[in-house]
Amino acid sequence: MSRLTRPARIALKVAVSGAVIAYLVWQIDVGRAVDLVGSSNGLALLGALALFLATTWGMAWRWQLLLAARGIRERLGFLTGLYFVGYAAGQVLPTSIGGDAVRIVEHGRKHPGRRGEVAAAILLERVIGSAGTLVMVAVGLAVAAGRFRGIGYLVWIEAVSVALVAAGFFLMFSTRARARLGLLRPLAARLRVEGPASSVYEGLHGYRDHPRALSAVLGVTVVLQAARIAAIWLCGEAVGVDVSPLVYVILGPLLFLVMMVPFTINGLGVREAFFVAFLGRFGVDADAAFATGFLFYAVTIATALPGGAILLWRSARPALLGTPRA
């Protein structure tokens, strides 16, 4: 089967988004959902936004720790700015992975001789982020055991996800796996990616000598995940969703996993459908669940605004200074 062209992939994602949104419109009372959003608690939303902005700084610090472990020193302010730029790019590129690609390109320009290590730090940050998410899912399931019914399927999702992440760590850090991956060199050479792929893999494999840094980054990740779950809870509180905070301890990590899969453009429709489907299991009506998901999306958009401002400043600066663009 031939691969889809980029326009075809975008068209497919737009079609999927349209289908999901059409289904949501059919499921909810649009007027009531709009009223819930319009009458939402502004203080709760400001609290959610403050948590997201603070955790963005924390994620940049996590990135800084990984870079420092490999001898790449960067100012926290610089990395935080790049993180915001990645968020802004992620609003038009597929999921958060698109924002990661932008960070790799932007940071790689500053270290042209160490692009493999630069990419490795960001990719490892993403993998550790997934591991932290799974830790939070496990905590949520442990706390929810015996309290909520109908969530047994989550155990299977957790088990499969843990297996995939464990396989990823094995491939990255095992010397035995490293030796066997050498068998893929001829294929990589034919695809003309042997150099970049080898550089990135060696950058990832090098972290096996830095277990303290990896443990510290995982610990920071769990704290950041907890803060972002609190932000989602505040979005629900803003529209009067009355469920235990424990529900969000389960919902949040699963949402973070779902949003990493590029079903649609920036998760459009999928995110809101997830809120409707998941919160519906706990007696939340579809309108309030949709409003919660929409407000969460609004908070993520607001978090991306600083990155958009940075990109606009970069575009306008040459003209303001009277210097030609390169």
C-alpha positions in Angstrom: 0.0 0.0 0.0 1.4 3.4 -1.0 1.8 6.0 1.7 -0.6 8.8 1.9 0.6 12.2 0.8 0.8 15.0 3.4 -2.3 16.8 2.0 -4.2 13.5 2.0 -3.2 12.9 5.7 -4.4 16.4 6.6 -7.6 15.9 4.8 -8.2 12.6 6.6 -7.6 14.2 10.0 -9.9 17.0 9.1 -12.6 14.5 8.1 -12.1 12.6 11.3 -12.4 15.8 13.3 -15.5 16.7 11.4 -17.1 13.4 12.1 -16.3 13.4 15.8 -17.6 17.0 16.2 -20.8 16.1 14.3 -21.3 13.2 16.7 -20.7 15.5 19.7 -23.2 18.0 18.4 -25.7 15.2 18.1 -25.0 14.0 21.6 -25.2 17.4 23.4 -27.5 20.4 23.8 -25.3 23.0 22.1 -27.2 25.9 23.7 -26.8 24.6 27.2 -23.2 23.8 26.7 -22.5 27.3 25.5 -24.4 28.7 28.5 -22.3 26.5 30.8 -19.1 27.8 29.2 -20.3 31.4 29.3 -21.3 31.3 33.0 -18.2 29.4 34.1 -16.3 30.4 37.2 -13.5 32.8 36.1 -11.4 32.3 39.2 -11.3 28.5 38.7 -10.2 29.0 35.1 -7.5 31.5 36.1 -6.3 28.9 38.6 -6.2 26.2 35.9 -4.2 28.6 33.6 -1.8 29.5 36.4 -1.1 25.8 37.0 -0.5 25.2 33.3 1.9 28.1 33.0 3.8 27.0 36.1 4.1 23.5 34.9 5.4 24.7 31.5 8.3 26.2 33.5 8.7 22.9 35.3 8.8 21.0 32.1 11.5 23.3 30.8 13.5 22.6 34.0 13.0 18.9 33.4 14.4 19.3 29.9 17.3 21.4 31.4 18.2 18.5 33.7 18.4 16.0 30.8 20.6 18.3 28.8 22.9 19.0 31.7 23.4 15.3 32.3 25.0 15.2 28.8 27.1 18.4 29.3 24.8 20.8 27.4 24.2 23.9 29.6 21.3 26.1 28.8 19.5 28.9 30.5 16.1 28.0 31.9 14.6 31.1 30.4 15.7 30.1 26.9 14.4 26.6 27.3 11.1 27.9 28.7 10.7 30.2 25.7 11.3 27.2 23.4 8.7 25.2 25.3 6.1 27.9 24.7 7.0 28.1 21.0 6.5 24.3 20.9 3.1 24.7 22.4 2.2 27.4 19.9 3.3 25.1 17.0 1.4 22.2 18.5 -1.8 24.1 17.9 -1.5 23.6 14.2 0.8 20.5 14.0 -0.4 17.0 14.9 -0.5 16.6 18.7 2.3 17.5 21.1 4.7 15.5 18.9 4.6 18.4 16.4 5.7 20.8 19.1 8.5 18.4 20.0 9.7 18.5 16.4 9.8 22.3 16.5 11.9 22.2 19.7 14.3 19.8 18.2 14.8 22.0 15.1 15.0 25.2 17.1 17.5 23.9 19.7 19.5 22.0 17.1 20.3 25.2 15.3 22.1 26.4 18.4 24.2 23.2 18.6 24.7 22.0 15.0 27.4 19.6 16.1 25.3 17.9 18.7 21.9 17.6 17.0 21.6 13.9 17.9 22.0 14.6 21.6 19.6 17.6 21.4 17.0 15.4 19.7 17.7 12.5 22.2 17.0 14.8 25.2 13.6 15.8 23.8 12.6 12.3 22.8 13.7 10.9 26.2 11.7 13.7 27.9 8.7 12.5 26.0 9.2 8.8 27.0 9.8 9.7 30.6 6.6 11.9 30.4 4.7 8.8 29.3 6.2 6.8 32.1 5.1 9.4 34.6 1.6 9.4 33.1 1.5 5.6 33.7 2.6 6.1 37.3 -0.3 8.5 37.8 -2.7 6.0 36.1 -1.5 3.3 38.5 -2.0 5.6 41.4 -5.5 6.5 40.2 -6.5 2.9 39.7 -5.1 1.9 43.1 -7.1 4.7 44.8 -10.2 4.0 42.8 -10.2 0.2 43.5 -13.5 -0.7 45.2 -14.9 2.9 44.9 -15.9 3.0 41.2 -17.4 0.4 38.9 -16.9 -0.1 35.2 -13.3 0.9 35.0 -11.8 -2.6 34.8 -10.9 -2.0 31.2 -8.4 0.6 32.3 -6.3 -2.1 33.9 -5.7 -3.6 30.4 -4.9 -0.2 28.9 -2.4 0.4 31.7 -0.9 -3.0 31.2 -0.4 -2.6 27.5 1.0 0.9 27.9 3.4 -0.2 30.6 4.6 -3.0 28.3 5.2 -0.6 25.4 7.1 1.9 27.6 9.2 -0.9 29.1 10.0 -2.1 25.6 11.1 1.4 24.7 13.4 1.7 27.7 14.8 -1.8 26.9 15.6 -0.7 23.3 17.2 2.5 24.4 19.3 1.3 27.3 20.1 -2.4 26.8 23.5 -3.2 25.5 22.1 -6.4 24.0 19.4 -4.5 22.2 22.0 -2.1 21.0 24.1 -4.8 19.4 21.0 -6.3 17.7 19.8 -3.0 16.4 23.1 -2.9 14.4 21.4 -5.4 12.0 19.1 -2.5 10.9 22.0 -0.4 9.6 21.7 -1.7 6.0 18.0 -0.7 5.9 18.8 2.7 7.4 21.5 3.2 4.8 19.1 2.4 2.0 16.6 4.9 3.5 19.4 7.4 3.8 18.8 8.0 7.6 21.7 5.9 9.0 23.7 9.0 10.2 20.8 10.9 12.0 19.2 7.7 13.3 22.5 6.4 14.7 23.3 9.8 16.3 19.9 10.1 18.0 20.1 6.5 19.2 23.6 6.9 20.6 22.4 10.1 22.4 19.5 8.1 24.0 21.7 5.2 24.9 24.2 7.5 26.6 21.6 8.2 29.3 22.0 4.7 30.7 25.1 6.2 32.5 22.9 8.8 34.2 20.4 7.0 36.4 20.2 9.8 39.0 19.2 12.3 36.3 16.6 9.9 34.9 15.1 9.3 38.4 15.0 13.0 39.1 13.3 13.8 35.8 10.7 11.0 36.5 10.0 12.5 40.0 9.6 16.0 38.5 7.3 14.5 35.9 4.9 12.9 38.4 4.6 16.2 40.3 3.9 18.1 37.1 1.3 15.5 36.0 -0.4 15.9 39.4 -0.5 19.7 39.0 -2.0 19.4 35.5 -4.7 17.0 36.7 -5.6 19.6 39.3 -6.0 22.1 36.4 -8.4 19.7 34.7 -10.3 19.4 38.0 -10.6 23.2 38.1 -12.1 23.3 34.6 -14.8 20.9 35.8 -15.4 22.9 38.9 -15.8 26.0 36.7 -18.9 24.5 35.2 -20.2 22.9 38.3 -19.2 19.3 37.6 -19.7 17.5 40.9 -17.6 14.4 41.0 -14.8 13.3 43.3 -11.3 14.6 42.5 -10.3 11.0 42.3 -12.1 10.7 39.0 -9.7 13.3 37.5 -6.8 11.3 38.9 -7.9 8.6 36.5 -9.1 10.8 33.7 -6.1 13.1 33.5 -3.3 10.6 32.7 -5.5 8.7 30.2 -6.3 12.0 28.5 -2.6 12.8 28.2 -2.0 9.4 26.6 -4.9 9.8 24.1 -3.7 13.3 23.1 -0.3 11.9 22.1 -2.0 9.9 19.3 -2.5 12.0 16.1 -6.1 11.1 15.3 -7.1 14.6 14.4 -5.6 18.1 14.0 -4.5 19.1 17.5 -6.9 16.5 19.0 -9.9 18.5 17.8 -13.0 16.7 18.8 -11.2 13.7 20.3 -10.5 15.6 23.5 -14.1 16.7 24.0 -15.4 13.2 23.0 -13.1 11.7 25.6 -14.5 14.0 28.3 -18.1 13.2 27.4 -17.4 9.4 27.3 -15.3 9.2 30.4 -17.2 11.6 32.7 -20.5 10.1 31.5 -19.5 6.9 33.4 -19.7 8.9 36.6 -23.1 10.4 36.1 -21.9 13.7 34.5 -24.3 14.8 31.7 -22.9 15.3 28.2 -23.3 19.0 28.2 -21.3 19.6 31.3 -18.6 17.1 30.3 -18.3 18.8 26.9 -18.0 22.2 28.5 -15.2 20.8 30.8 -13.3 19.5 27.8 -13.8 22.8 25.9 -12.5 24.9 28.8 -9.5 22.6 29.2 -8.8 23.2 25.5 -9.2 27.0 26.1 -6.6 26.8 28.9 -4.2 25.0 26.6 -4.7 27.6 23.9 -4.1 30.4 26.4 -0.9 28.6 27.5 0.3 28.7 23.8 -0.2 32.5 23.5 3.3 33.4 24.9 4.8 31.1 22.2 2.8 32.8 19.6 4.0 36.2 20.8 7.6 35.0 20.7 7.1 33.8 17.1 5.5 37.2 16.1 8.4 39.1 17.7 10.9 37.0 15.8 9.1 37.8 12.6 8.7 41.5 13.3 12.2 42.1 14.8 14.2 42.3 11.6 11.8 44.9 10.2 11.8 46.9 13.4 15.6 46.9 13.5 15.9 47.7 9.8 17.9 44.6 9.1 17.2 42.2 6.2 16.1 38.6 6.9 18.6 35.9 6.3 
